[in-house]
Amino acid sequence: MSTSYQHYYVPHHSHWPIVGAIALFLMANGAAHWVNDNLWGVLALIAGFGLLLIMLFGWFGNVIEESMDGLYSRQMDQSFRQGMSWFIFSEVMFFAAFFGALFYARIISVPWLDGAGNNAMTAEILWPNFDAMWPLIKTPAGAETQAMPWDGIPLINTVILLVSSITLQFAHIGIEQKKPAQLGFFLMLTIILGACFLALQGHEYFHAYEELGLRLDSGVYGNTFFLLTGFHGLHVTLGAIFLTVIFLRIAVKGHFTPERHFGFQAAAWYWHFVDVVWLNLFVFVYVL
């Protein structure tokens, strides 16, 4: 039985991982100082995000060049699929941690502060006259806020993301059936829908801060609300960048064929994952 050897391309050392690490460091520190009213934190956050964009486009460019030069074999294609699968799994675990914090606060901490589980004396010491309710719109210091309703911008954004998954699927059908016009139109429409989602989320945050008094320091409700929705918004931004790169590869370079288009598939996987996360957010953060 004869077997044919397939070469496995090993790329040269890359500087992009350290660039990405620096970008994430600037973003994390910038965000932390920004919420503490330090002006330079905003500048660090913007610089980190700009550096992250440079890293993404640069790294994508290197991978695209290697692929178009024919350096990748079927083994490499399988490695890319496994790598993207594990990456999305890590993102699932990332959001699971924040959802876990939300469920812990709602199911365990809030009832416990109200005296559940034979903790009446401890609850009275920690927070006298506490009323177990969710959203928890009053902090121990007495500051009050309002809950974000589900039937406004959140509902519109839910419809937008659901429609974007449908348009992306039509784009996928277009690439499989060699229909470039359908592919380009629906892919661009998906990107536009993603941009609309982010614009509406920005408007929602402004409304929360200015009119509802809902902030990061508004107790556990404000913390979990902004952490979950904010990180999801970041992932929508990254997903839109992925799709934009794919669109440019299709519209400008004419890349991808019905047989070889994993770059498109990887971006689509990520976008559908982001949509599923939002559906869970809409149900457990806004509705219930």
Disulfide bonds with the S-S distance in Angstrom:
none
